[in-house]
């Protein structure tokens, strides 16, 4: 941590917070404080420099034009890339997920360079939009229970050889490639199409981010009854016939 304080950075809430993904930073902050951690939360707008000393960076979803603007500013700024080089953890959703890859299709129909923090490339899907509840099995190497979330995207994201799928879907589309993959991750950078907000539905993912940032194998237990009630409700909904 930085100066004995966990620094949680919410990246560009003015551009990338369309689908309630701000809930992710609230969950990380709350679950850290429940463990007695001193948390400094920084909301960094798109006209501000990205600090390089953060421990956990969260990026949400957004519409096509704000996504392009966010990618342009993040490339110029360079702070997020330097933070990752310093060992920071990044968790991104939807438009933020695409931005972390090598490239995506912007609102002008052009290929927009990403940050190259994940070995993925995103294109625009030709079929129906991917919308609805999703249920999947998270990569066993992460030791987490099934993933639940809500997808709403037209994008299709292809994983390169150094990106691992975050999950394999049982219900839903995920990355939209038809291979059953959802999201991607490497050692410190995570991306997903899941809204919900996804960390409220999957609090143990938030705990994983905390453990990686703190470099520990376990955290003190906390009361998860509210989260489990939400999880059970949404998992049941995902399994209902369309």
SULPEFEN-V581967 format. One record per residue. N is the residue number from 1. PHI is phi in whole degrees, 0 to 359 (none if undefined). PSI is psi in radians with two decimals (NA if undefined). OMEGA is omega in whole degrees, -180 to 180 (none if undefined). Layout:
n: [N,N]
phi: [PHI,PHI]
psi: [PSI,PSI]
omega: [OMEGA,OMEGA]
//
This chain:
n: [1,2,3,4,5,6,7,8,9,10,11,12,13,14,15,16,17,18,19,20,21,22,23,24,25,26,27,28,29,30,31,32,33,34,35,36,37,38,39,40,41,42,43,44,45,46,47,48,49,50,51,52,53,54,55,56,57,58,59,60,61,62,63,64,65,66,67,68,69,70,71,72,73,74,75,76,77,78,79,80,81,82,83,84,85,86,87,88,89,90,91,92,93,94,95,96,97,98,99,100,101,102,103,104,105,106,107,108,109,110,111,112,113,114,115,116,117,118,119,120,121,122,123,124,125,126,127,128,129,130,131,132,133,134,135,136,137,138,139,140,141,142,143,144,145,146,147,148,149,150,151,152,153,154,155,156,157,158,159,160,161,162,163,164,165,166,167,168,169,170,171,172,173,174,175,176,177,178,179,180,181,182,183,184,185,186,187,188,189,190,191,192,193,194,195,196,197,198,199,200,201,202,203,204,205,206,207,208,209,210,211,212,213,214,215,216,217,218,219,220,221,222,223,224,225,226,227,228,229,230,231,232,233,234,235,236,237,238,239,240,241,242]
phi: [none,264,53,61,225,282,257,252,247,261,272,52,297,282,245,236,207,281,249,77,289,301,304,295,291,295,292,300,298,294,290,290,294,296,266,80,277,276,244,248,261,240,265,253,284,289,263,244,286,282,292,262,258,289,259,229,246,239,228,257,268,190,285,296,293,302,297,297,298,296,297,300,288,293,295,296,291,77,293,293,299,293,297,296,299,277,102,291,260,233,233,231,230,55,302,297,300,297,299,287,279,283,195,211,267,271,291,267,78,253,283,254,296,262,265,69,274,234,277,222,228,246,233,267,290,264,268,294,295,274,222,138,290,232,228,209,257,290,316,304,296,271,64,239,287,305,273,234,192,235,256,204,204,255,286,234,243,260,268,275,293,263,259,261,296,294,205,244,280,265,228,108,251,66,291,80,272,85,262,82,275,222,69,200,203,235,296,231,238,233,221,207,271,280,261,151,298,297,283,289,282,228,297,287,291,301,295,299,300,296,296,294,294,274,59,232,265,209,237,301,294,218,284,250,298,297,298,294,298,297,302,298,297,285,295,297,297,295,267,286,301,292]
psi: [2.93,2.02,0.74,0.41,2.28,2.10,1.98,2.14,2.14,1.96,2.14,1.03,-0.35,-0.29,-0.63,1.16,0.77,-0.62,0.60,0.25,-0.17,-0.42,-0.47,-0.76,-0.58,-0.70,-0.79,-0.79,-0.80,-0.77,-0.48,-0.79,-0.57,-0.40,0.18,0.27,2.53,2.04,2.29,2.01,2.28,2.04,1.95,1.94,2.91,-0.20,0.16,2.70,2.50,2.12,2.57,-0.04,0.20,2.81,-0.73,2.24,2.31,2.38,2.33,-2.93,2.97,2.97,3.03,-0.82,-0.83,-0.57,-0.77,-0.78,-0.72,-0.75,-0.76,-0.79,-0.64,-0.64,-0.80,-0.70,-0.87,-0.08,-0.66,-0.72,-0.74,-0.62,-0.74,-0.69,-0.51,-0.04,0.17,2.74,2.40,2.31,2.16,2.67,2.31,-1.90,-0.69,-0.68,-0.83,-0.69,-0.59,-0.24,-2.93,-0.66,2.84,2.99,2.18,-3.06,-0.25,0.06,0.27,2.76,2.11,2.20,2.43,-2.81,-0.20,0.42,-0.30,2.49,1.21,2.72,2.31,2.41,3.05,2.24,2.63,-0.32,-2.74,2.63,2.50,1.88,2.30,3.07,2.55,2.49,2.31,2.94,2.07,2.57,2.13,-0.44,-0.35,-0.24,0.70,2.71,3.05,2.60,2.32,2.43,3.14,2.17,2.57,1.49,2.72,-0.15,2.70,2.16,2.13,2.33,2.37,-3.13,-0.39,0.01,2.31,2.46,2.35,-0.63,2.92,2.17,2.48,-0.71,2.38,-3.03,-0.65,-2.19,-0.19,0.13,-0.17,0.01,0.10,0.10,2.66,2.18,-3.06,2.75,2.77,-2.63,-0.68,-0.06,2.26,2.49,2.55,2.72,-0.03,2.20,-2.95,-0.71,2.56,-0.57,-0.38,-0.62,-0.44,1.22,-0.41,-0.33,-0.73,-0.72,-0.63,-0.76,-0.73,-0.77,-0.69,-0.73,-0.65,-0.22,0.89,2.81,-0.27,2.75,2.70,2.57,2.74,2.92,1.98,0.27,-0.73,-0.79,-0.74,-0.65,-0.77,-0.80,-0.85,-0.70,-0.82,-0.58,-0.72,-0.72,-0.68,-0.46,-0.02,2.50,2.50,NA]
omega: [-179,178,179,-179,177,-178,-179,-173,176,-169,172,177,179,180,-170,177,-172,-168,178,-177,174,176,180,180,178,-180,179,-180,-178,-177,174,-179,178,177,177,-179,174,-173,170,179,180,173,-173,179,-173,175,-180,178,176,177,-178,-175,179,177,179,178,179,-178,-177,180,-180,177,-170,-178,175,177,179,180,180,180,179,-176,178,177,-180,-176,178,-176,-179,177,180,178,178,176,178,178,-179,177,180,175,-172,-177,168,180,177,176,179,-180,-179,179,-179,179,175,178,-176,-177,177,-179,-178,176,-177,178,173,-177,179,179,172,-179,179,175,-178,176,179,-180,-179,-177,-179,178,179,-177,174,179,-178,173,-179,179,-179,179,-177,-180,180,175,-176,178,-176,180,171,-180,179,-180,177,-174,174,-175,173,-174,180,-178,173,-173,-178,178,176,174,176,-177,171,-173,169,178,-180,-173,-178,-176,176,-178,-178,-179,177,-180,175,177,180,176,165,-174,-172,-175,-176,175,-180,171,-171,168,176,-13,-168,-178,172,178,-175,-174,180,170,176,178,176,178,178,-179,178,-180,-179,-176,177,-180,-178,176,174,180,177,-177,-177,-175,179,-180,-178,177,178,-180,-177,179,-176,176,177,180,-178,-176,177,177,179,none]
//
